[in-house]
Amino acid sequence: MSGLLPSAHALITGGGRGIGCAIAAELTQAGATVTVLGRNRSVLHEAVDTGAAQFMAVADVTDQAGLTAAIAEAAARQPIDILIANAGVAESAPFAKSDAALFQRMMDVNFMGVVHAVQAVLPAMRERGRGRIIAIASTAGLKGYPYVSAYVAAKHAVVGLVRSLALELATTGVTVNAVCPGFTDTDLIAGSIDTIMKKTGRSREQALAELARHNPQGRLVTPAEVADAVLWLCGAGASAITGQAIAVAGGEI
């Protein structure tokens, strides 16, 4: 892989499991140095111990000061060339039962977590004249889904940020894109399946089918498929790709 890889330093928020860990492993295999960042120290240790990443940093993306300090420490080891803003969380509730606190939680993690991370890495990227910023959004940033209005609103905000920031940075050598997975086989979806089972009395198989039906291919996306799209965006061949929201969703979008 040419371009920023294999000499790049990539930092991945929410990098200890699921899509984040799959991206870490893919970038590591391509020769990048990878730092995974998250709240759960043991999960991050496991990512490093299994070889998915080389370094770890403990921080909560909703804590701007703590996140900025953790990113600065990682950058002191090696300047950060690639930011994967992946940390996210989803809560479901009918809109009528979605209070201000729910909307705030979804915005704090899914949107402001991206803003905080980008603000921490961008000045140095601009100074060096190169960089890749990739937000892991969702098909929920491109369409609506019932019962997750707060999550959908936050992911739409991420896509809007990406499109605006890409225009601001178009001449700087820094590209900004979003990868928008459909329902993906992760712990987050496992939690959604449990919720469907609890609220509807459906079996696990029926709950899984309810989510998979959104994908015209009739299945969940795999974390590795999302990671492959990210890897491409990090390469030299994607230097003209910026401001995009790329769906990895089996044709759903």
C-alpha positions in Angstrom: 0.0 0.0 0.0 1.5 3.3 -1.0 0.7 6.8 0.2 0.3 7.4 3.9 0.7 3.7 4.6 2.8 1.9 5.6 4.7 4.6 7.5 1.6 6.2 9.0 0.5 6.4 12.6 -3.3 5.8 12.9 -5.4 6.5 16.0 -8.7 4.8 16.3 -11.3 5.9 18.9 -13.4 3.0 20.1 -10.7 0.8 18.8 -10.8 -2.0 21.3 -13.6 -4.1 19.8 -16.0 -4.5 16.9 -15.5 -2.3 13.8 -12.7 -0.3 15.5 -10.6 -3.4 16.3 -11.2 -4.7 12.8 -9.9 -1.5 11.3 -6.9 -1.6 13.6 -6.0 -5.1 12.5 -6.4 -4.1 8.8 -4.2 -1.0 9.1 -1.6 -2.9 11.2 -1.5 -5.6 8.5 -0.9 -2.9 5.9 2.1 -1.7 7.9 0.7 1.3 9.8 1.5 1.9 13.5 -1.9 1.8 15.3 -3.0 3.3 18.6 -6.4 2.2 19.8 -8.2 4.5 22.2 -11.2 3.8 24.4 -12.5 3.7 28.0 -12.0 0.0 28.7 -8.4 -0.7 29.5 -8.7 -4.5 29.5 -10.3 -4.5 26.0 -7.6 -2.2 24.7 -4.9 -4.4 26.2 -6.4 -7.4 24.4 -6.3 -5.6 21.1 -2.6 -4.9 21.6 -1.8 -8.4 22.9 -3.5 -10.0 19.9 -1.5 -7.8 17.5 -4.4 -5.7 16.2 -2.6 -2.6 17.4 0.8 -1.6 18.8 -0.3 1.0 21.4 -3.3 2.0 23.5 -4.7 5.1 25.1 -7.4 5.3 27.7 -9.9 8.2 27.3 -13.6 8.9 27.0 -14.4 10.8 23.8 -17.0 12.9 25.7 -14.3 14.3 27.9 -12.6 16.8 25.7 -9.7 17.6 28.0 -9.0 13.9 28.7 -9.2 13.0 25.0 -7.0 15.8 23.9 -4.4 14.9 26.5 -4.4 11.2 25.4 -4.1 12.1 21.7 -1.3 14.5 22.5 0.6 11.7 24.3 0.1 9.4 21.3 1.2 12.1 18.9 4.3 12.7 20.9 5.3 9.2 20.2 4.7 9.6 16.4 2.7 12.3 14.6 -0.8 11.1 13.8 -1.5 10.8 10.1 -4.8 9.0 10.2 -7.7 9.5 12.6 -10.5 7.0 12.6 -13.3 8.5 14.7 -15.2 5.3 15.4 -16.5 5.5 19.0 -20.2 5.3 19.2 -23.3 4.2 21.1 -26.9 3.7 20.3 -30.0 3.8 22.5 -33.5 3.1 21.2 -36.8 4.7 22.4 -39.9 6.0 20.7 -39.6 9.8 20.1 -42.3 10.5 22.6 -40.2 8.8 25.3 -36.8 10.3 24.1 -36.1 13.0 26.6 -33.5 15.7 26.3 -31.0 13.6 28.3 -31.2 10.8 25.7 -30.6 13.2 22.8 -27.7 14.8 24.7 -26.1 11.4 25.3 -26.3 10.5 21.7 -24.9 13.8 20.6 -22.1 13.8 23.2 -20.7 10.4 22.1 -21.6 10.1 18.4 -21.1 13.7 17.3 -19.1 15.7 19.8 -16.8 12.7 20.3 -15.9 13.1 16.6 -15.6 16.9 16.9 -13.2 16.6 19.9 -11.0 14.0 18.2 -10.8 16.0 15.0 -9.9 19.2 16.8 -7.1 17.4 18.6 -5.4 16.1 15.4 -6.2 18.6 12.8 -3.7 21.4 13.5 -0.7 19.1 13.2 -2.1 17.5 10.0 -2.6 20.9 8.4 1.0 21.9 9.4 2.4 18.8 7.8 0.1 19.1 4.7 -1.3 15.6 4.8 -3.7 13.5 6.7 -6.8 11.3 6.6 -9.8 11.8 8.8 -12.5 9.1 8.6 -15.6 9.1 10.7 -17.4 5.8 11.1 -21.0 7.1 10.8 -23.8 4.8 9.9 -26.6 4.4 7.3 -28.5 6.2 10.1 -26.6 9.2 8.9 -28.1 8.8 5.4 -31.7 7.8 6.2 -34.1 7.5 9.0 -35.0 4.5 11.2 -37.9 4.4 13.7 -37.3 4.4 17.5 -33.7 5.7 17.3 -34.4 9.4 16.4 -31.6 10.7 18.7 -29.0 8.3 17.3 -30.1 9.1 13.7 -29.9 12.9 14.4 -26.4 12.5 15.8 -25.2 10.4 12.8 -26.7 12.9 10.4 -24.7 15.6 12.2 -21.5 13.6 11.7 -22.1 13.4 7.9 -22.8 17.1 7.8 -19.6 17.8 9.6 -17.6 15.6 7.2 -19.0 17.4 4.1 -18.4 20.8 5.5 -14.9 20.1 6.8 -13.8 18.5 3.6 -14.5 21.7 1.7 -12.6 23.8 4.3 -9.6 21.5 4.0 -9.8 20.7 0.2 -6.4 22.4 -0.5 -4.5 21.3 2.6 -3.7 17.7 1.8 -6.1 16.5 4.5 -9.1 14.5 3.3 -12.3 14.0 5.4 -14.8 11.2 4.7 -17.4 9.1 6.4 -17.9 5.4 6.2 -21.5 4.5 6.8 -22.1 0.8 7.7 -25.5 -0.8 7.7 -26.4 -3.2 10.5 -23.1 -4.8 11.3 -22.2 -8.0 13.3 -20.9 -6.3 16.5 -21.6 -6.1 20.2 -23.7 -3.0 19.5 -26.0 -5.1 17.3 -26.0 -7.9 19.8 -27.5 -5.4 22.3 -30.1 -4.4 19.7 -31.1 -8.0 19.2 -31.5 -8.5 23.0 -33.7 -5.4 23.1 -35.9 -6.6 20.3 -36.2 -10.0 22.1 -37.1 -8.4 25.4 -39.7 -5.9 23.9 -41.3 -8.2 21.4 -40.9 -11.7 22.7 -39.3 -12.8 19.4 -36.6 -15.5 19.3 -32.9 -14.5 18.7 -33.2 -15.8 15.1 -36.3 -13.7 14.5 -34.7 -10.6 16.0 -31.6 -11.1 13.8 -33.8 -11.5 10.7 -35.6 -8.2 11.6 -32.3 -6.4 11.4 -30.9 -8.3 8.4 -34.0 -7.5 6.3 -32.8 -3.9 6.0 -29.9 -5.2 3.9 -31.0 -6.3 0.4 -28.3 -9.0 0.6 -30.3 -10.4 3.6 -27.4 -10.4 6.1 -25.4 -8.4 8.5 -22.3 -6.5 7.3 -19.1 -7.8 8.8 -16.6 -5.5 10.6 -13.9 -6.7 8.1 -16.0 -5.3 5.2 -16.1 -1.9 6.9 -12.4 -2.0 7.6 -11.6 -2.7 4.0 -13.4 0.5 2.9 -11.4 2.4 5.5 -8.1 0.9 4.3 -8.9 2.1 0.7 -9.6 5.7 1.9 -6.2 5.7 3.7 -4.3 4.9 0.5 -2.7 7.1 -2.1 -5.4 6.2 -4.7 -8.1 7.9 -2.6 -6.4 11.3 -2.4 -9.2 12.8 -4.5 -11.9 11.3 -2.4 -13.1 13.8 0.2 -16.4 14.9 1.6 -18.0 11.5 0.9 -20.3 9.3 3.0 -19.7 5.8 1.7 -22.4 3.3 2.5 -21.3 -0.3 3.3 -24.7 -1.8 3.5 -25.4 -4.3 0.8 -27.4 -1.9 -1.4 -29.6 -0.5 1.4 -28.7 3.1 0.4 
